[in-house]
């Protein structure tokens, strides 16, 4: 059995240049002990010789393949240090953020892990990215697709054909 996890750490796990939240995120992930982990929004992970990325690898006892995105919202696939990676591929050209593909050698054959972070700007963009991911799937091969699909556009309410926009949120429950 393989344990997988995906986590959008939002803005590199930092708030106003404070990495305290990243340390808390690492504690959550370490407690789960995934064999394969996909992280989204790894902002600044590549700076200063990948210092933050190496800190994450060390904290989780994992190895990372970092897909640097032109948006700065990088994506990484991390695997246990004893995992055998036979191939890795990064695509930051055809995706708004990035997609990382890693082939792992397992006792049951090759497992392809794809980590991605789809475009937050409109369903048509996500559809194009999704079609590209689906086209890359290989029949008869084991594969996992993990990531942030940005399935709800944060700037537009969900569509409700013939019923108009959803009702406003009632807000937090009374105390």
N, C-alpha and C positions, 0 to 999 in steps of 0.2 A: 504494500500500500504506500502511496505517496501523499504527503500532506502539502497542499498548495495554499497560497494566500496572495491577495492583491491589496494594495493600500495606496490611496492618493494622500500623500503626506502634506499637501497644500503648502505652496510657497517654500519648498525646501525644508519644511519642518521648523521654520522660524517665524517669529512675529517681531517686526521692527528690529531686525538684526539680533534678536535674542534666540539662541538655539535651544532654549529650555524645553520647548515643545518637542523638538527632535529627540531629545533624550527620553522623554516620556513615550513617544511613538516606538522607539527602539525597545523599551521595556515591554510594551504590549506584544510586539512581534517576537521578541526573544522568549516570552512566556509561551507562545504558541508553537515555537520550534518548527517552522515550515521547512520542507525539503526544497521547495521552489517558491520564490517570492518575486512578485512584480511590483515595483514602486513607480508611481507617477509623481510629477512635479518636483523632481530632484533639482531644484534651482540651486545654482552655485556649487554643485557637487564636483564640478570639473576644475574649479579654481584652485590656485596654489598647489599645483601638482596632485589634483584629485584628493586633497586632504579630507574633505567631508565624506567622499565616497569610501576612502580607506577606513575612516572611523566607523562607518556603517558596516563595512565588511568585517572588521575586527569585532565589533560589538555583537554581531550575529553569527560569527564563525562561518561566513559564506563568501563566495566569490561573485563579483558583479560584472556583467556586460552592460556598459552604459551607452545608451543611444542619445547622443546630444541633439536636441531639437533646436531649430532656428528660433523658436519662440522662447527658449530658455527653460521651458518646462520639460526637462529631460525625463526619459523612461529608462528603467534598468530591470534586467532579469538577474536575480541572484539565485545561486544554487549552493548546496552544501559543498564544502571544500573537497570532499571525496567523490563528488559527482564527476563523471567523465563527459566533457563537452567535446563533441565531434565536429561541430560546425556552429558558427554564429554569423549573423547578418543584421545590419542596421539599415533602416530606411527612414531618413528624415527628409527626403525629397518629396515623396508621394503622400505624405501625411502631414496634417497641420502641426502636430507635435512630432512624435517619432514612434517607430515600431521596432522592436528587437525580437529576433528569432534565434532560438538556441536549440540545437539538436543534442539530446542527451542519450548516451548509451545505457540501456537498462537490461535487466535479465529477460525481459520480454521483447526486446528490440529497441529501435530508435523511437524516442518520444520527442516530438517537436513542441516546444513551448514558445508561444508568441505573446509578448507583452506589448500593450499599446495604450494610447491615450487619444481618443478620437476628438475631432474638432468640436468645440463648443458653439460654433456659429452656424446654426441652421441644420435642419434635417437632411437637406440635399447634400451637404458636404459630408455628413456622417454616412449617408447612404453610399456615396462614392468610395469612401474609405472602407466601409464594410464589404462592398463588392470586391474590392482589391484583396481584402483578407480572405474572403470566401474563395476567390479564384486561386489563391495560393495553397488552399487545403488539398491534400493528396489522398485520394480514395485508398482505403486499406491501410493507412498509416495512423499511428496513435498521435493525437495532438491535443493541446490545451490552448485555449485563447483566454487570456486574462488581461484585465486592465480597467480603465475608466471609459465607458462608452459615451459619457456625456449625453445620456438618453433624454434628459429634459433640458431644454434650452433655458438657462437662467434668466434671460432677458425677455422671454415671451411666455405667456401662460400656455399650458397644454391645450391642444386643439380639441374641441368637442363639437364635431360636425352637427349642425342644426340645433345646438343647445347653447351656443354662446360660450363666453369664458366661464371658468369655474367660479363658484362663490368665493368671496374673500375668506381668508382664514379667521376663525373666531379668536385667535390670539392664544396666549398661554392660559392654562386652567387657573381659576381663582385660587388664591392661597388660603 
